[in-house]
Amino acid sequence: MPPVIPSSAPMPRPHSLAEDGYAIAIGCAFIAMGLVLLKQANLVTGGMAGIALLLSYIIHWPPAALFLLINLPFFLFAGRAMGLAFGLKTLFANVAIMAVGLIMPAAMQIARISPLFAALFGGSIIGFGILAIARHGAGVGGVGVIALILQKSRGWNAGRTQMGCDILILLASLPALSFERFGLSVLSAAAMNAVLMVNHRPGRYIGH
């Protein structure tokens, strides 16, 4: 049920284009940072980020570049299902994630990182990055776009939908990871989806 707004309260104003661009840029930086942390710890997570990380261990490409490439088929689908503006913002977000992700290793070098910290913090900031992008009318492609479409059309919780898809992604990574790394990757995916489940519920946010 949508939130009840008192008649005396001012109606919420949509975000401006500048606000959308700023928030999407911050979200992209969070996702790129999370990918760097998880890559440094040799972990995987859920969603397209998890697929990009898994492929990066196999073909040794930067996960940020793989993130964009594997999302290419979803851009047209996103535009048709959610509108042209959503599709264009999603394309912008993915290009930005790739650009920031390619620059970040040169700007910041991590000599040592606790795998547990990488799993919890890396997964959480990826979740907050996805949240910021979603609340400003865009997606990060792939599983995230499907989850947002189902939330909009059927009211399904985006976090729970993504968690179901993430289980399949994590199971696919099991042959490539040790048991310990697999367990931490599951923890990372749980941290990412917990952010979405708590903060991205239908009707809770009226800023756009």
N, C-alpha and C positions, 0 to 999 in steps of 0.2 A: 504494500500500500504506500502511495507517495506521501511524503511528509506534509503535515497540516501547517500551513503558513497563516498566521493571524492576518485578518483583513487590514489592520493598521500597519503591518510590517511592510517595508518596501520590497518589491519583487526583486529577486536576484538578477543581476545583470550578467549576460554571457561574458566569458573571457574575451579580451581583445586579442588581435592577432599577435601583438607584441608579447602579451602575457603567455599565449600559447607557445610562441617560439622560445621564450625564456625557460618555461617549465619543461618543455620537451628537450631542450639542450641540457638542462640539469639532469633529467632522467637518463639521457643518453650517456652522460659522464658517469653516472652511478653504475649503469650496466657495464660500460667499458671497464671501470675499476673492478667490479665484481669478477669479470672474466679474467682480468690480469691476476687477481688473487687466487682464484680457483686453478688457473693454469699453472701458477707457480707451485701450488701444492699438489699438482697432478690429480685433481678431482674433476668430477662431472657434476652437473646439477640437472634440474628439470627444464622443460621447454626447449625452444630452439637454441638457447644458450648451451644447454646440455649436449644437444646434437653437435653444435659447432665445436665444443670442447672435445667431445669424443672423436670427431673426425680429425681434429688438430693433432691428436696423438698418433693417428694412423698415417696421415699424409703429410704431417709436419708443416701445415700452413697456419698463419695467424688465425686464432679463433674469431677475431672481429671481422676479418675478411670472409671467412666461411659463414659467419652469421648473416651477412648480406646475401651471399650467393644462394644459400639454401632457402632464403625467404623470397627470392625473386618470383616464384610461381604464385605466391600468395598476394602480391600487390594488386593484380587485376581482380582477384576474388574479393579482396577487401574493399576495393572501390565499388564493385557491383553490389555487394551485400550491405555496405555501410555508408555509401555515398562517395562522391568524388573527393570532397574535402578530406574525409577520413583516409582515403587511399593515398592522396598526395602527402598528407602529414606523416603517414606510416612510411612512405618511401623516404621522406626527408629524415625521419628518425633513424632508419636503418643505415642510410649513408653516413649520418653523423656518428652513429655507434662505430661503424667501420673506421672512419677518419680518426676519431678520438682513440679508439683501441689500437690503431697502428702507431699513433704518436706517443701514447702513454708509456710503453716500455722504454723509449728513448728518454723520456722526461723523468721517469721514476724507476729506479732499479731496486729490487727487493732481494737482499742477501739471504734472509732467512725468514720463514713464516711458519707458525704453528698450523698444521693441517686442520686442527679443530677450530682455531680462530678463522682460518680461511673459509671453512664450511659454513660457520654461523654468520660471520660478518659479510663474506662474499655473497652468500645466498640472500641475506637480508637486504643488502643494498641493491642487488638486482631486482628484488621484489619492489623496493621503493622506487626504483627507476621505472619499472613497468607501470606502477601505480601513477606516478607523475605524468607519464605519457598518456595513459588511458584516460585520466581525468581532464586531459586537454584535447580530447577528440582524436586520438591516434592509437596505434597499436605497435607492437614490435614484430608483427608477422607470425606466421605459423600457428602454433598452439594458442598463443595469446589472442590472435585475431579470432580464431574459432570460439574460444572461451567467451570473448566479448560479444560476438554475434549471438551466441546461445543465451547469454545473460540478457541482451536487449530483446531478443525475440521470444524467449521462453521463460525468462526470469531465473535461469539457473545461475547459481553462484559461480563467478568466474574462477575463484580460487579452487573450489572443489572440482570443477571441470578440468582445470589444468592439472590438478593433483592426479586425477585418474590417468591422464595422458602421460604424466611424468613417470608413473609407475612402469609403463611400457618402455619409455626411453631408458630408465635406469636399468631395467632388466636386460635391455640390449647391450648395455655397457659392461655387464658383469664379466664376460670373458676377457675384457681388456684391463680390468682392475683387480687388485688384490682385495681380499675380503675386508681388510681394514679401510682401504680407500673407497670401496663400495659403500660401506656403512656410513662413512663421512659424507659421501655424495648424496646418500638418502637424507642425511641430516641437513645438508645444504638445500636440497629441494623442499624439504619440510619448512625450513626457515623462510625461503622465498615465498611459498604459497601461504604461509601463516600471515604474512604481511597483506596479501591480497584478500584472504578470507576475512580478516578483521576490518580492513579499511575500505574495501571496494564492494559494498553491498548495494543492490538496486534500491534507489530512492533515498540513499543516505546523503548523497552529494548533489547539490543543486547549483553548482557554480558554472555549469555549461548547459 
